[in-house]
Amino acid sequence: MIEEVLETMNKYDMIKKGDKVIVGVSGGPDSMCLLHLLYSLKKDFNISIVVAHLNHCLRGKDADEDEIYVRRFCENLNIEFYNKKVDVNKISQEKGISCETAGREARYNFFEKLKQEIKAQKIALAHNANDRAETIIMRIMRGTGLEGLIGIKPVRDSIIRPLINIDRKHIESYCSKNNIKPRIDKTNFESIYARNKVRLELIPYIEENFNKDIIQTINRLSDIVEIDNSYLNEISQKMYKKYCYIKLNNIIISKEAFLENRAILSRIIRIALGKLKGNLYNVQKSHIDDVVELQKGDTGKKIILPNEVVIQNNYGNIYMCEKKIKIEKINNEFKLNIGINNVISMNINVKLNLINNGENLDLNKKYVKYFDYDKIKEDITIRYRQNGDLFVPFGMKGNKKLKDLFIDLKIPRYKRDKIPIICFDGNIGWVVGVRIGDLYKVCKDTKKILEIKIEREE
């Protein structure tokens, strides 16, 4: 089996020499097999590995014993171990999502955060050939396109899946031969989830009555579809660049795009939606159809898609933007919120996002600036200048009158009252387009960085 895993890793260039790899380990057969394999190969690849274990708090004492088992396994092999407890059931209820979805989100959030903290390059997960086939079957039953028929990808961003071409029987055999005694999650043998029903009932029925190699057959189908889909996506990316552009907060699809073949047009729309929101969660074929129909209709008409995306027909061109949230004015200032598009009566859009120190920052943009979020204790606001405003410009120690700063920089009087000012805790942090302040500057000890982006609407 190890030869097949090496072939997969080399085919998809999963690991480079010197990589630090986080291995997601639950304690079950798949993840223990993956951990043992990577540990055996770490000298050959010159990599370091650490283990991440998430306790979902769903199985009480059994879950706690899973955590203890993985911890001890790592201690015996001198592998760094990181763990976290998350009440997945509580998250599921609060968000109104299934436990499976809540658990998946919690795991990926944990892995990604840990990757940034320890500066790892890869996250290795133990999805296998059976998982891939089960995923494809479930997507077929819900209705899917070519992208869905690809199933679980061997590599996605920094996530790698070395076991993706190994079926579960070979994994269990590997564990037995190497005297690995994994933990067994009893809920995997209960038909309480849709995936369990596919795994325990549907696939065995197909194997017994139609095709004993159905797992490999479905995965071959996936490989064939991936080739065709990659070509269509490549063409669609070129067409997206040809027909689409960004203007302020809108992604605009030119009406000429709607003359393209429907397979290409659908992908152009999906690419645009993905770039706007960062994902395509809850976007279905019916939503793509709605956009196409909207373009055929009258100018000015709008529809709202999932994730608060507003689509508008503007003389045949399609404008996409996030639903705007009006910010209330309080005492001549506007309170700003993180993570949304703040639209205020100054005819300005303000976007605030939190990022970790160490990420790449674009320091050359006039209307994008960065601040030490840890120093901000109260409100973040925006306003115009006021009489007696004092400011500590970047690089200075003492206060300076804002009026004097404008005079020194020879900013005309008629412009001074139109320059937005960002304040933290009531202190001026950024005279937009002019100068940032020294009090909230980013330094080497900063952990959380606040990115503020200013955009003026036409």
DRENDO-1510 file (C-alpha; in Angstrom, 1 decimal, always signed):
<recs>
REC; n; res; u; v; w
REC; 1; MET; +0.0; +0.0; +0.0 .
REC; 2; ILE; +2.8; +2.4; +0.8 .
REC; 3; GLU; +3.8; +2.4; -2.9 .
REC; 4; GLU; +0.3; +3.5; -3.9 .
REC; 5; VAL; +0.4; +6.3; -1.4 .
REC; 6; LEU; +3.8; +7.4; -2.6 .
REC; 7; GLU; +2.5; +7.4; -6.2 .
REC; 8; THR; -0.4; +9.6; -5.2 .
REC; 9; MET; +1.8; +12.0; -3.2 .
REC; 10; ASN; +4.2; +12.4; -6.1 .
REC; 11; LYS; +1.5; +12.6; -8.7 .
REC; 12; TYR; -0.1; +15.6; -7.0 .
REC; 13; ASP; +3.2; +17.1; -5.6 .
REC; 14; MET; +1.6; +17.0; -2.1 .
REC; 15; ILE; +4.7; +17.5; +0.0 .
REC; 16; LYS; +8.0; +19.4; -0.5 .
REC; 17; LYS; +11.2; +18.9; +1.4 .
REC; 18; GLY; +11.2; +20.8; +4.7 .
REC; 19; ASP; +7.4; +21.1; +5.0 .
REC; 20; LYS; +5.8; +21.1; +8.4 .
REC; 21; VAL; +2.7; +19.0; +8.1 .
REC; 22; ILE; -0.3; +19.0; +10.4 .
REC; 23; VAL; -2.0; +15.6; +10.4 .
REC; 24; GLY; -5.7; +15.6; +11.4 .
REC; 25; VAL; -6.1; +12.6; +13.6 .
REC; 26; SER; -9.4; +11.4; +15.2 .
REC; 27; GLY; -8.0; +8.1; +16.4 .
REC; 28; GLY; -10.0; +6.0; +13.9 .
REC; 29; PRO; -8.4; +3.5; +11.4 .
REC; 30; ASP; -8.1; +6.0; +8.5 .
REC; 31; SER; -6.3; +8.8; +10.4 .
REC; 32; MET; -4.1; +6.4; +12.4 .
REC; 33; CYS; -3.1; +4.8; +9.2 .
REC; 34; LEU; -2.2; +8.2; +7.7 .
REC; 35; LEU; -0.3; +9.2; +10.8 .
REC; 36; HIS; +1.7; +6.0; +10.8 .
REC; 37; LEU; +2.5; +6.3; +7.1 .
REC; 38; LEU; +3.7; +9.9; +7.2 .
REC; 39; TYR; +5.7; +9.2; +10.3 .
REC; 40; SER; +7.4; +6.3; +8.5 .
REC; 41; LEU; +8.1; +8.6; +5.5 .
REC; 42; LYS; +9.2; +11.7; +7.3 .
REC; 43; LYS; +12.9; +11.1; +6.9 .
REC; 44; ASP; +12.6; +10.2; +3.2 .
REC; 45; PHE; +10.7; +13.5; +2.6 .
REC; 46; ASN; +12.6; +15.5; +5.2 .
REC; 47; ILE; +9.4; +16.8; +6.8 .
REC; 48; SER; +8.2; +17.4; +10.3 .
REC; 49; ILE; +4.8; +16.4; +11.4 .
REC; 50; VAL; +2.5; +17.5; +14.2 .
REC; 51; VAL; -0.9; +16.1; +15.2 .
REC; 52; ALA; -4.2; +18.0; +15.6 .
REC; 53; HIS; -7.1; +16.3; +17.3 .
REC; 54; LEU; -10.6; +17.9; +17.7 .
REC; 55; ASN; -12.9; +16.6; +20.4 .
REC; 56; HIS; -16.4; +17.2; +19.1 .
REC; 57; CYS; -18.0; +16.5; +22.6 .
REC; 58; LEU; -20.6; +14.3; +20.9 .
REC; 59; ARG; -19.8; +11.0; +22.4 .
REC; 60; GLY; -19.1; +11.8; +26.1 .
REC; 61; LYS; -16.5; +9.5; +27.7 .
REC; 62; ASP; -15.7; +7.7; +24.4 .
REC; 63; ALA; -14.7; +11.0; +22.8 .
REC; 64; ASP; -12.4; +11.8; +25.8 .
REC; 65; GLU; -10.8; +8.4; +25.5 .
REC; 66; ASP; -10.2; +9.0; +21.8 .
REC; 67; GLU; -8.3; +12.2; +22.8 .
REC; 68; ILE; -6.2; +10.3; +25.4 .
REC; 69; TYR; -5.4; +7.5; +22.9 .
REC; 70; VAL; -4.1; +9.9; +20.2 .
REC; 71; ARG; -2.2; +11.9; +22.8 .
REC; 72; ARG; -0.4; +8.8; +24.1 .
REC; 73; PHE; +0.3; +7.5; +20.6 .
REC; 74; CYS; +2.0; +10.9; +19.8 .
REC; 75; GLU; +3.9; +10.9; +23.1 .
REC; 76; ASN; +5.3; +7.4; +22.3 .
REC; 77; LEU; +6.6; +8.6; +19.0 .
REC; 78; ASN; +7.7; +12.1; +20.3 .
REC; 79; ILE; +5.2; +13.9; +17.9 .
REC; 80; GLU; +3.9; +17.3; +18.8 .
REC; 81; PHE; +0.2; +17.1; +19.8 .
REC; 82; TYR; -2.4; +19.8; +19.7 .
REC; 83; ASN; -6.0; +19.4; +20.7 .
REC; 84; LYS; -9.2; +21.4; +21.2 .
REC; 85; LYS; -12.7; +20.7; +22.6 .
REC; 86; VAL; -15.7; +22.1; +20.7 .
REC; 87; ASP; -19.4; +21.6; +21.5 .
REC; 88; VAL; -20.5; +20.7; +18.0 .
REC; 89; ASN; -24.1; +20.0; +19.0 .
REC; 90; LYS; -24.3; +23.5; +20.5 .
REC; 91; ILE; -22.9; +25.1; +17.3 .
REC; 92; SER; -25.3; +23.0; +15.2 .
REC; 93; GLN; -28.3; +24.4; +17.2 .
REC; 94; GLU; -27.1; +28.0; +17.2 .
REC; 95; LYS; -26.4; +28.1; +13.5 .
REC; 96; GLY; -29.3; +25.9; +12.4 .
REC; 97; ILE; -27.1; +23.5; +10.6 .
REC; 98; SER; -26.5; +19.7; +10.8 .
REC; 99; CYS; -24.1; +18.2; +13.3 .
REC; 100; GLU; -22.0; +16.9; +10.3 .
REC; 101; THR; -21.7; +20.4; +8.8 .
REC; 102; ALA; -21.0; +22.0; +12.2 .
REC; 103; GLY; -18.3; +19.4; +12.9 .
REC; 104; ARG; -16.7; +19.9; +9.5 .
REC; 105; GLU; -16.6; +23.7; +10.0 .
REC; 106; ALA; -15.1; +23.3; +13.5 .
REC; 107; ARG; -12.4; +20.9; +12.3 .
REC; 108; TYR; -11.3; +23.0; +9.3 .
REC; 109; ASN; -11.3; +26.2; +11.4 .
REC; 110; PHE; -9.1; +24.5; +14.0 .
REC; 111; PHE; -6.7; +23.1; +11.5 .
REC; 112; GLU; -6.4; +26.4; +9.6 .
REC; 113; LYS; -5.8; +28.5; +12.8 .
REC; 114; LEU; -3.2; +26.0; +14.0 .
REC; 115; LYS; -1.5; +26.1; +10.6 .
REC; 116; GLN; -1.1; +29.9; +10.9 .
REC; 117; GLU; +0.1; +29.7; +14.5 .
REC; 118; ILE; +2.8; +27.2; +14.0 .
REC; 119; LYS; +3.6; +28.3; +10.5 .
REC; 120; ALA; +2.9; +24.9; +8.9 .
REC; 121; GLN; +2.7; +24.4; +5.1 .
REC; 122; LYS; +0.3; +21.5; +4.8 .
REC; 123; ILE; -2.7; +19.9; +6.4 .
REC; 124; ALA; -3.0; +16.2; +5.8 .
REC; 125; LEU; -6.4; +14.6; +6.1 .
REC; 126; ALA; -7.3; +10.9; +5.9 .
REC; 127; HIS; -10.1; +10.9; +3.3 .
REC; 128; ASN; -9.9; +7.7; +1.3 .
REC; 129; ALA; -11.4; +6.1; -1.9 .
REC; 130; ASN; -14.6; +5.0; -0.1 .
REC; 131; ASP; -15.1; +8.6; +1.3 .
REC; 132; ARG; -14.7; +9.9; -2.3 .
REC; 133; ALA; -17.2; +7.5; -3.7 .
REC; 134; GLU; -19.7; +8.0; -0.9 .
REC; 135; THR; -19.5; +11.8; -1.5 .
REC; 136; ILE; -20.2; +11.4; -5.2 .
REC; 137; ILE; -23.2; +9.2; -4.6 .
REC; 138; MET; -24.7; +11.6; -2.1 .
REC; 139; ARG; -24.2; +14.5; -4.5 .
REC; 140; ILE; -25.8; +12.6; -7.4 .
REC; 141; MET; -28.8; +11.9; -5.2 .
REC; 142; ARG; -29.1; +15.7; -4.3 .
REC; 143; GLY; -28.4; +16.7; -7.9 .
REC; 144; THR; -25.0; +17.9; -9.1 .
REC; 145; GLY; -22.9; +19.1; -12.0 .
REC; 146; LEU; -19.5; +18.0; -13.2 .
REC; 147; GLU; -17.8; +19.7; -10.3 .
REC; 148; GLY; -19.7; +17.7; -7.9 .
REC; 149; LEU; -18.9; +14.4; -9.7 .
REC; 150; ILE; -15.2; +15.0; -9.0 .
REC; 151; GLY; -15.9; +14.4; -5.3 .
REC; 152; ILE; -13.2; +15.0; -2.7 .
REC; 153; LYS; -10.1; +16.4; -4.4 .
REC; 154; PRO; -6.6; +15.0; -3.6 .
REC; 155; VAL; -5.3; +18.6; -3.1 .
REC; 156; ARG; -7.1; +21.7; -2.2 .
REC; 157; ASP; -5.1; +24.8; -1.3 .
REC; 158; SER; -2.8; +23.6; +1.5 .
REC; 159; ILE; -4.9; +20.5; +2.3 .
REC; 160; ILE; -3.6; +17.2; +1.1 .
REC; 161; ARG; -5.2; +13.7; +1.1 .
REC; 162; PRO; -2.5; +11.0; +0.6 .
REC; 163; LEU; -5.0; +8.1; +1.1 .
REC; 164; ILE; -7.5; +9.3; -1.5 .
REC; 165; ASN; -6.9; +6.4; -3.8 .
REC; 166; ILE; -6.8; +3.7; -1.0 .
REC; 167; ASP; -9.9; +1.9; -0.1 .
REC; 168; ARG; -11.0; +1.2; +3.4 .
REC; 169; LYS; -10.3; -2.5; +3.3 .
REC; 170; HIS; -6.6; -1.9; +2.6 .
REC; 171; ILE; -6.4; +0.7; +5.3 .
REC; 172; GLU; -7.8; -1.7; +7.9 .
REC; 173; SER; -5.4; -4.3; +6.7 .
REC; 174; TYR; -2.5; -1.9; +7.1 .
REC; 175; CYS; -3.5; -1.1; +10.6 .
REC; 176; SER; -3.7; -4.9; +11.4 .
REC; 177; LYS; -0.2; -5.7; +9.9 .
REC; 178; ASN; +1.4; -2.8; +11.7 .
REC; 179; ASN; -0.2; -3.6; +15.1 .
REC; 180; ILE; -2.1; -0.3; +15.1 .
REC; 181; LYS; -5.2; -0.6; +17.3 .
REC; 182; PRO; -7.3; +2.4; +16.3 .
REC; 183; ARG; -10.3; +3.7; +18.2 .
REC; 184; ILE; -13.7; +2.7; +16.7 .
REC; 185; ASP; -16.5; +5.2; +16.6 .
REC; 186; LYS; -19.7; +3.1; +17.2 .
REC; 187; THR; -21.9; +5.8; +15.5 .
REC; 188; ASN; -20.2; +4.9; +12.2 .
REC; 189; PHE; -22.1; +1.7; +12.3 .
REC; 190; GLU; -25.5; +3.3; +12.9 .
REC; 191; SER; -27.7; +4.3; +10.0 .
REC; 192; ILE; -28.6; +7.6; +11.6 .
REC; 193; TYR; -26.9; +9.9; +9.1 .
REC; 194; ALA; -27.3; +9.9; +5.3 .
REC; 195; ARG; -23.6; +9.1; +4.7 .
REC; 196; ASN; -23.8; +6.1; +7.1 .
REC; 197; LYS; -26.8; +4.8; +5.1 .
REC; 198; VAL; -24.9; +5.1; +1.9 .
REC; 199; ARG; -21.8; +3.4; +3.5 .
REC; 200; LEU; -23.6; +0.6; +5.4 .
REC; 201; GLU; -26.6; -0.1; +3.1 .
REC; 202; LEU; -26.4; +1.3; -0.4 .
REC; 203; ILE; -22.8; +0.5; -1.4 .
REC; 204; PRO; -22.9; -3.1; +0.0 .
REC; 205; TYR; -26.2; -3.7; -1.9 .
REC; 206; ILE; -24.6; -2.4; -5.2 .
REC; 207; GLU; -21.4; -4.5; -4.6 .
REC; 208; GLU; -23.5; -7.6; -4.0 .
REC; 209; ASN; -26.0; -7.2; -6.8 .
REC; 210; PHE; -24.4; -5.1; -9.5 .
REC; 211; ASN; -20.7; -4.3; -9.3 .
REC; 212; LYS; -18.3; -5.6; -6.6 .
REC; 213; ASP; -15.8; -2.9; -7.6 .
REC; 214; ILE; -18.2; +0.0; -7.4 .
REC; 215; ILE; -15.9; +2.1; -5.3 .
REC; 216; GLN; -13.1; +2.0; -7.9 .
REC; 217; THR; -15.6; +2.4; -10.7 .
REC; 218; ILE; -17.0; +5.6; -9.2 .
REC; 219; ASN; -13.5; +6.9; -8.6 .
REC; 220; ARG; -12.5; +6.2; -12.2 .
REC; 221; LEU; -15.6; +8.1; -13.3 .
REC; 222; SER; -14.4; +11.0; -11.1 .
REC; 223; ASP; -11.0; +11.0; -12.7 .
REC; 224; ILE; -12.5; +11.1; -16.2 .
REC; 225; VAL; -14.9; +14.0; -15.2 .
REC; 226; GLU; -12.1; +15.9; -13.6 .
REC; 227; ILE; -10.1; +16.1; -16.9 .
REC; 228; ASP; -13.1; +17.4; -18.9 .
REC; 229; ASN; -14.2; +19.8; -16.1 .
REC; 230; SER; -10.6; +21.2; -15.8 .
REC; 231; TYR; -10.7; +22.1; -19.5 .
REC; 232; LEU; -14.1; +23.8; -19.2 .
REC; 233; ASN; -12.9; +25.7; -16.1 .
REC; 234; GLU; -9.7; +26.9; -17.9 .
REC; 235; ILE; -11.8; +28.3; -20.8 .
REC; 236; SER; -14.3; +29.8; -18.4 .
REC; 237; GLN; -11.5; +31.6; -16.4 .
REC; 238; LYS; -10.3; +33.2; -19.6 .
REC; 239; MET; -13.9; +34.2; -20.5 .
REC; 240; TYR; -14.4; +35.6; -17.0 .
REC; 241; LYS; -11.4; +37.9; -17.5 .
REC; 242; LYS; -12.7; +38.9; -20.9 .
REC; 243; TYR; -16.3; +39.8; -19.8 .
REC; 244; CYS; -16.1; +40.6; -16.1 .
REC; 245; TYR; -14.6; +43.5; -14.1 .
REC; 246; ILE; -14.8; +45.0; -10.6 .
REC; 247; LYS; -16.2; +48.5; -10.0 .
REC; 248; LEU; -16.3; +49.6; -6.4 .
REC; 249; ASN; -18.2; +46.8; -4.6 .
REC; 250; ASN; -19.7; +45.3; -7.7 .
REC; 251; ILE; -18.6; +42.5; -9.9 .
REC; 252; ILE; -20.0; +43.3; -13.3 .
REC; 253; ILE; -20.7; +40.6; -16.0 .
REC; 254; SER; -21.0; +42.3; -19.4 .
REC; 255; LYS; -24.0; +41.4; -21.5 .
REC; 256; GLU; -21.8; +39.9; -24.2 .
REC; 257; ALA; -21.0; +37.0; -21.8 .
REC; 258; PHE; -24.6; +35.9; -22.1 .
REC; 259; LEU; -24.0; +35.0; -25.8 .
REC; 260; GLU; -21.5; +32.3; -24.8 .
REC; 261; ASN; -22.3; +28.6; -24.6 .
REC; 262; ARG; -24.4; +27.9; -21.6 .
REC; 263; ALA; -21.7; +25.6; -20.1 .
REC; 264; ILE; -19.3; +28.5; -20.2 .
REC; 265; LEU; -21.8; +31.1; -19.1 .
REC; 266; SER; -22.8; +29.1; -16.0 .
REC; 267; ARG; -19.2; +28.8; -15.0 .
REC; 268; ILE; -18.6; +32.5; -15.5 .
REC; 269; ILE; -21.5; +33.3; -13.1 .
REC; 270; ARG; -20.2; +30.8; -10.6 .
REC; 271; ILE; -16.7; +32.3; -10.7 .
REC; 272; ALA; -18.1; +35.8; -10.2 .
REC; 273; LEU; -20.2; +34.6; -7.2 .
REC; 274; GLY; -17.2; +32.8; -5.7 .
REC; 275; LYS; -15.0; +35.9; -6.0 .
REC; 276; LEU; -17.6; +38.1; -4.4 .
REC; 277; LYS; -18.2; +35.9; -1.3 .
REC; 278; GLY; -15.1; +33.7; -1.2 .
REC; 279; ASN; -17.2; +30.5; -1.5 .
REC; 280; LEU; -20.2; +29.0; -3.3 .
REC; 281; TYR; -22.1; +27.7; -0.2 .
REC; 282; ASN; -25.8; +27.2; -0.9 .
REC; 283; VAL; -25.5; +28.3; -4.6 .
REC; 284; GLN; -27.5; +25.8; -6.7 .
REC; 285; LYS; -28.3; +25.4; -10.4 .
REC; 286; SER; -31.6; +27.2; -9.9 .
REC; 287; HIS; -29.8; +30.3; -8.7 .
REC; 288; ILE; -27.6; +30.3; -11.8 .
REC; 289; ASP; -30.8; +30.0; -13.9 .
REC; 290; ASP; -32.3; +32.9; -12.0 .
REC; 291; VAL; -29.3; +35.1; -13.0 .
REC; 292; VAL; -29.6; +34.1; -16.7 .
REC; 293; GLU; -33.4; +34.9; -16.7 .
REC; 294; LEU; -32.8; +38.2; -14.9 .
REC; 295; GLN; -30.4; +39.3; -17.7 .
REC; 296; LYS; -33.1; +38.6; -20.3 .
REC; 297; GLY; -35.6; +40.9; -18.4 .
REC; 298; ASP; -36.0; +44.6; -17.9 .
REC; 299; THR; -33.2; +46.9; -16.6 .
REC; 300; GLY; -33.4; +47.8; -12.9 .
REC; 301; LYS; -34.8; +44.5; -11.8 .
REC; 302; LYS; -33.1; +42.7; -8.8 .
REC; 303; ILE; -33.0; +39.3; -7.2 .
REC; 304; ILE; -31.3; +38.2; -3.9 .
REC; 305; LEU; -29.3; +35.0; -3.9 .
REC; 306; PRO; -28.2; +33.0; -0.8 .
REC; 307; ASN; -25.5; +34.6; +1.4 .
REC; 308; GLU; -27.1; +38.1; +0.9 .
REC; 309; VAL; -25.9; +38.6; -2.7 .
REC; 310; VAL; -27.8; +41.2; -4.7 .
REC; 311; ILE; -28.0; +40.7; -8.5 .
REC; 312; GLN; -29.3; +43.6; -10.7 .
REC; 313; ASN; -29.9; +43.9; -14.4 .
REC; 314; ASN; -28.3; +47.2; -15.6 .
REC; 315; TYR; -29.2; +47.6; -19.3 .
REC; 316; GLY; -28.3; +43.9; -19.9 .
REC; 317; ASN; -25.1; +44.0; -17.8 .
REC; 318; ILE; -25.3; +42.0; -14.5 .
REC; 319; TYR; -24.2; +43.7; -11.3 .
REC; 320; MET; -23.4; +41.6; -8.3 .
REC; 321; CYS; -22.7; +42.9; -4.8 .
REC; 322; GLU; -23.2; +42.1; -1.2 .
REC; 323; LYS; -26.4; +43.3; +0.4 .
REC; 324; LYS; -25.5; +46.7; +1.9 .
REC; 325; ILE; -26.1; +47.5; +5.6 .
REC; 326; LYS; -26.8; +51.1; +6.4 .
REC; 327; ILE; -25.0; +52.4; +9.4 .
REC; 328; GLU; -26.7; +54.7; +11.9 .
REC; 329; LYS; -25.3; +58.1; +12.6 .
REC; 330; ILE; -24.8; +58.8; +16.3 .
REC; 331; ASN; -23.5; +62.1; +17.6 .
REC; 332; ASN; -22.2; +63.1; +14.2 .
REC; 333; GLU; -20.2; +59.9; +13.9 .
REC; 334; PHE; -20.9; +56.6; +12.3 .
REC; 335; LYS; -20.0; +53.4; +14.2 .
REC; 336; LEU; -18.3; +50.8; +12.0 .
REC; 337; ASN; -18.7; +47.0; +12.2 .
REC; 338; ILE; -16.1; +44.4; +11.4 .
REC; 339; GLY; -16.8; +41.8; +8.7 .
REC; 340; ILE; -19.5; +43.7; +6.8 .
REC; 341; ASN; -19.8; +46.3; +4.1 .
REC; 342; ASN; -20.5; +49.6; +6.1 .
REC; 343; VAL; -22.4; +51.9; +3.8 .
REC; 344; ILE; -22.7; +55.4; +5.3 .
REC; 345; SER; -24.3; +58.7; +4.2 .
REC; 346; MET; -20.9; +60.2; +3.4 .
REC; 347; ASN; -21.2; +58.3; +0.2 .
REC; 348; ILE; -18.5; +56.0; +1.3 .
REC; 349; ASN; -18.2; +52.2; +1.8 .
REC; 350; VAL; -15.9; +51.0; +4.6 .
REC; 351; LYS; -14.8; +47.4; +4.9 .
REC; 352; LEU; -13.1; +46.2; +8.1 .
REC; 353; ASN; -11.5; +42.7; +8.3 .
REC; 354; LEU; -9.3; +41.0; +10.9 .
REC; 355; ILE; -6.2; +39.2; +9.8 .
REC; 356; ASN; -3.3; +37.6; +11.6 .
REC; 357; ASN; +0.1; +39.2; +11.9 .
REC; 358; GLY; +2.5; +37.5; +9.4 .
REC; 359; GLU; +0.1; +37.5; +6.5 .
REC; 360; ASN; +1.0; +39.5; +3.4 .
REC; 361; LEU; +0.0; +43.2; +3.7 .
REC; 362; ASP; -0.4; +45.5; +0.7 .
REC; 363; LEU; +1.2; +48.6; +2.1 .
REC; 364; ASN; +1.2; +50.6; -1.2 .
REC; 365; LYS; -2.6; +51.3; -1.4 .
REC; 366; LYS; -3.6; +54.8; -0.4 .
REC; 367; TYR; -7.1; +53.7; +0.8 .
REC; 368; VAL; -6.2; +50.5; +2.5 .
REC; 369; LYS; -4.4; +50.7; +5.9 .
REC; 370; TYR; -3.6; +48.4; +8.8 .
REC; 371; PHE; -3.9; +48.9; +12.5 .
REC; 372; ASP; -3.1; +47.0; +15.8 .
REC; 373; TYR; -6.5; +45.6; +16.7 .
REC; 374; ASP; -5.3; +44.6; +20.2 .
REC; 375; LYS; -4.9; +48.2; +21.2 .
REC; 376; ILE; -8.5; +49.1; +20.3 .
REC; 377; LYS; -10.7; +48.9; +23.4 .
REC; 378; GLU; -14.0; +50.5; +22.4 .
REC; 379; ASP; -15.7; +51.7; +19.2 .
REC; 380; ILE; -14.4; +52.2; +15.7 .
REC; 381; THR; -16.0; +55.2; +14.1 .
REC; 382; ILE; -15.8; +57.5; +11.1 .
REC; 383; ARG; -16.6; +61.2; +10.9 .
REC; 384; TYR; -15.4; +64.5; +9.5 .
REC; 385; ARG; -13.0; +66.9; +11.3 .
REC; 386; GLN; -14.1; +68.9; +14.3 .
REC; 387; ASN; -12.8; +72.1; +15.9 .
REC; 388; GLY; -9.8; +71.4; +18.2 .
REC; 389; ASP; -9.0; +68.0; +16.7 .
REC; 390; LEU; -5.6; +66.7; +17.8 .
REC; 391; PHE; -3.7; +64.0; +16.2 .
REC; 392; VAL; -0.4; +62.0; +16.8 .
REC; 393; PRO; +0.9; +61.4; +13.2 .
REC; 394; PHE; +2.8; +58.3; +12.4 .
REC; 395; GLY; +6.4; +58.5; +13.6 .
REC; 396; MET; +5.7; +61.4; +16.1 .
REC; 397; LYS; +5.4; +61.3; +19.8 .
REC; 398; GLY; +3.4; +64.4; +20.6 .
REC; 399; ASN; +0.0; +65.7; +19.5 .
REC; 400; LYS; -0.4; +67.9; +16.5 .
REC; 401; LYS; -3.4; +70.0; +15.6 .
REC; 402; LEU; -5.2; +68.5; +12.6 .
REC; 403; LYS; -5.6; +72.0; +11.2 .
REC; 404; ASP; -1.8; +72.5; +11.3 .
REC; 405; LEU; -1.3; +69.1; +9.6 .
REC; 406; PHE; -3.6; +70.2; +6.7 .
REC; 407; ILE; -1.7; +73.5; +6.4 .
REC; 408; ASP; +1.7; +71.8; +6.4 .
REC; 409; LEU; +0.6; +69.4; +3.7 .
REC; 410; LYS; -1.0; +72.3; +1.7 .
REC; 411; ILE; -4.4; +70.7; +1.6 .
REC; 412; PRO; -6.9; +73.3; +0.2 .
REC; 413; ARG; -9.5; +74.5; +2.7 .
REC; 414; TYR; -12.5; +73.4; +0.6 .
REC; 415; LYS; -11.2; +69.8; +0.7 .
REC; 416; ARG; -10.5; +69.6; +4.5 .
REC; 417; ASP; -14.1; +69.2; +5.5 .
REC; 418; LYS; -14.6; +66.4; +3.0 .
REC; 419; ILE; -11.8; +64.2; +4.3 .
REC; 420; PRO; -13.1; +61.2; +6.3 .
REC; 421; ILE; -11.5; +60.5; +9.6 .
REC; 422; ILE; -11.3; +57.0; +11.3 .
REC; 423; CYS; -11.3; +57.1; +15.1 .
REC; 424; PHE; -10.5; +54.4; +17.6 .
REC; 425; ASP; -11.7; +54.8; +21.2 .
REC; 426; GLY; -12.4; +58.5; +20.2 .
REC; 427; ASN; -8.8; +59.0; +19.1 .
REC; 428; ILE; -7.9; +59.8; +15.5 .
REC; 429; GLY; -6.3; +56.7; +13.9 .
REC; 430; TRP; -6.4; +57.6; +10.2 .
REC; 431; VAL; -7.0; +60.8; +8.3 .
REC; 432; VAL; -8.1; +59.0; +5.2 .
REC; 433; GLY; -5.8; +59.5; +2.2 .
REC; 434; VAL; -3.6; +61.8; +4.2 .
REC; 435; ARG; -1.8; +60.1; +7.2 .
REC; 436; ILE; -2.3; +57.3; +9.7 .
REC; 437; GLY; -1.7; +57.8; +13.4 .
REC; 438; ASP; +1.1; +56.5; +15.6 .
REC; 439; LEU; -1.0; +55.3; +18.5 .
REC; 440; TYR; -2.5; +52.2; +16.7 .
REC; 441; LYS; +0.3; +51.4; +14.3 .
REC; 442; VAL; +1.2; +47.7; +13.7 .
REC; 443; CYS; +4.4; +46.5; +15.4 .
REC; 444; LYS; +6.2; +43.2; +15.7 .
REC; 445; ASP; +4.2; +42.3; +18.9 .
REC; 446; THR; +0.8; +42.8; +17.1 .
REC; 447; LYS; -1.2; +39.6; +17.0 .
REC; 448; LYS; -4.5; +40.7; +15.3 .
REC; 449; ILE; -4.4; +43.3; +12.5 .
REC; 450; LEU; -7.4; +45.4; +11.6 .
REC; 451; GLU; -7.5; +46.0; +7.8 .
REC; 452; ILE; -9.6; +49.0; +6.8 .
REC; 453; LYS; -10.5; +49.6; +3.2 .
REC; 454; ILE; -12.2; +52.8; +2.0 .
REC; 455; GLU; -14.2; +53.0; -1.3 .
REC; 456; ARG; -16.3; +55.9; -2.5 .
REC; 457; GLU; -19.5; +55.2; -4.4 .
REC; 458; GLU; -20.4; +57.0; -7.5 .
</recs>
